[in-house]
Each structure stands twice: as C-alpha cells, then as structure tokens.
C-alpha cells in the first residue's frame, strides 16, 4: 500500500504519479478506458479465483486502503460550480413511477462490494453500486477501486462486483468486469477531482453447488474441446477417460442475468448545487484514529447530511464535496452518495462516491466523508460507458 504521510487534517485517497508515465491504453477526449476480462474464458478464470476452495479469496479479502493524509480546508463560500447545465438520468424502473415516502431508511439493493487483487497480490474490496445504463450492466465506484494507483499498472486484477454481498454469499450472482472507464486526468495524474470510475460488467454468474467432481455432480461440469483445455484455469477443469477416450470438462456456471435487471440501477445527477441533503451507503470497516472499531464491514450502513465544499490541494483536490459522516475510510471507499433518495423504490440519483474520510475537529474520530464534485466531466465519462453491451459468458 502507499506510505501514509502526515500533513494533518483530511484523510484522502490516491497520491501523485511520477512524471513520464505512459498514456492510457485508449483515450478519447477526456475519457480513459482499459479492458478488464475481455473473453468468456478470462471471465471464467476470474470467477474461479473467487469461488475456489469454498470462496476462500472472497472470505479472506480485506478492505482496500489507499489513504494518505493531506491538508484540506472547508470552503464556506463558492466551491465547486457547474460547468454546464444541471442534468439527471433516472434510475432503472423509475423513469415514470413515483411512490409515497417512507419514514424508514430502506437499504438499496444496488449497492455491494467490488473485489479485486491489489498491487500486493492480495484480495481486497471496496464499495460500489449499480447505475442506469442501456444494457443494465454498469457499476460506479471510486477510481482507485478500479485503477491501480499503487504499482501504476493499468487496472486492478480479478475485478468483480457482488451486489448484496454478505459473508461470501452472492444473492444475485457475481458480475465480472469487462471494460473500465475513468477521466484521463485520474488515469494519468491521479487527480482527486476525477477520482471516479464506471465499469461495464458481464451478466451475473453463479457456480453450481455441490461436490466439485464429475462423478459426484455431473451437472456441475460441461464438456469442451481438447484444444480449449489449456485456456481454462486448472481449478475449473477436469478430465475423464471412458472406453479409452479422454473427455475434457470445465466447471459449469449459471447465468443469473443482467445486473440492473436483478437489482435495479441508481440514476445519476451532475452539476447540482452544493448543499443538498445526501444519503451515503457503504461498507465501512476500518478503525477510527483512536483505535475504536465502529464497523465490521460485513453489513451495508448509511449516513445522511448536507454537502459542502472541500479543498485538498496536496492531492489535487480543488473541487471536492464533503458531508458529515462517521464512516471510516477502509471499506467505505466507493460508497454511493444518493440525492433525492426514494425509500419506497430504494433508488435515487448518484451524486458522489467516497474517496476519503476526515477528522475535522481533531478528536481522533472520522466525522466527514468526501467525494469529487459530479460535473459535466463526470457526465462525459458516464456517457462513454452507458451504451456498451457486455452480454453473457455462461
């Protein structure tokens, strides 16, 4: 992980890349995009990484922590300003529907955890959420929960999204990332003002349960051609000999359908006025600065408050917004900030993602979360990703 540097005040994520690094694999205007799993075989191997040995890597994954200390100041006047007209994208299924308000806070089905392999070759996770898109296949999270800011490689490995994740359970399947999108300034310069990412995902997969042997559970395997044998991870392949002939098999997975069709997808709001009330949904896990372990990271939590302008020049954070929150940084990175949240439909408009937390009154307890301000630059990245098809890999 990155070395923690003490400058006082705000805890923010991501550092600065050294000069002279290569440009992203593909860039169009201000949008940077990189492939994740580009084939069904690659996606199968990613699934195998997480589901082998009774989901051992899922269970042993730890919250991602790329935090650094940085000086920041609360901006009482001014702050982030719209760079074009305000815009909204309705949530999946919420295009024309309205329901009565609820007094309770019903947790959204759209939020879950993204799992990946970090620069330390260990399994980690962040928070993320499903968002509206043409093919119901788009996930939003913090940029450093997709792009590798530790070893400066392109993207993090073995990237999957599991909505509703709890104790190695995937109630709506596991969604393998196909293509990642972020702003060019984050991909190249790790600019905190652009620390967000959108990822297209394949249809969900769920492995057959039972004893993973052909004889004990023949439905859990499918026969493949011999020339495809070496393309699959050893953990999901097997061979039998019948009447002197070899038969080659790989573990079979069930297609659970498109992400948005299963859990819905939040809308999107950008160029909004600072000061709106916002719900933050995430999986906080780490300790407060005084050592208090307030959250386990196992269950989805929420906070509520109005947004305000924040600046953190040390991490190139000139257009950030904050909200009062007791979330610790670990695990909560990538948390969804939803404005106009409808309790009845459990959807609203995504208007931020947590990229760091802060102890603003120096009492050794985190009291503020902060996010990039969603403006037209954010909308441009979203628009580049929202209409791309992923399909099934089962």
JOPE-V425445 format. One line per field, one symbol per residue. phi: phi as a letter, one per 20 degrees, with the letter a starting at -180 (. if undefined). psi: psi as a letter, one per 40 degrees, with the letter a starting at -180 (. if undefined). Layout:
# JOPE-V425445
phi=???
psi=???
This chain:
# JOPE-V425445
phi=.fffdecnnedcdnddfffnffffgbbcmeddbbfdeebffffgffgfgedfllmgfffefdffcdfcebfbcfefcmngcgdafgbccfffndfcdccffdfeeeffffeadddaeefemdecbcebbfcgagdlcccdbfffecefeeemffcfelecdcfmgblmecfdnddefdbdcbegfegedlfffcebbccecfgfccffeoffcfffbffeccfcfgfegffeggfccbccdclndecdccfecefenfgffecnbffccbleffoffbeddadfbfeffenfeecenecfcbcbreebfccbgfdldecdccbfaegeffnegngeddelfeffemcbcfcrcfdacbdedldmcfcbdcbffecfffgffgffdfdeedndcf
psi=iihhhheibihiiiahiiieiiiidhhhbehhiiibheidddddddddddeifffddddeiihhgfiiiihiihhdibahiheaiiiihiiheedeiiiiiidihhiieeiaihiihadefihiiiiiihihideffhhhaideedhhedeficiiifhihgifhhfeigdeihhhhdhihaidddddefhdefgiihhiiiiiihiiiahfidddgdeeiiiiideedeeiidefiiiihhfehhhhiihiihheaiddddeahiahhifihieiihhhhagidiiideehgdidedihiiihiiiiiiigddffgefiiiihiehidhdeheihhhifhhddefiahheihheiiigdefefhhehiiiihhadddddddddddehidaie.
